[in-house]
Amino acid sequence: MNGFHGSISRKCTQTGSIGNWDSISGSCIVDECFTNNGGCDLNAICKNTLGNYECICKEGYNGDGRICYKNRNWIGIGVGIIIALLTIILWKNVSSLSF
């Protein structure tokens, strides 16, 4: 024993990534999210996991995390179009009636 007690904090590099040395496992824990958000979309959160990472689209976005698309309210748009078309149809039918 070298007489040092406590944990050792040091950085390590592995395949070009920056990580932290884990004295318990004796290995480098690489944070894949550290650089360039892990390659995730700008509208995604990079979540570092043991030996890997995952990209999760932020709220209001859909996709695989590498590419995230803004949610669109297609149902609301579709209902609006249907109401507009029905209004036109009804208006034409009512205006063709003679009283």
Secondary structure, 3 states (H helix, E strand, C coil): CCCCCCCCCCEEEECCEEEEEECCCCEEEECCCCCHHHHCCCCEEEEEECCEEEEEECCCEEECCCCEEECCCHHHHHHHHHHHHHHHHHHHHHHCCCC
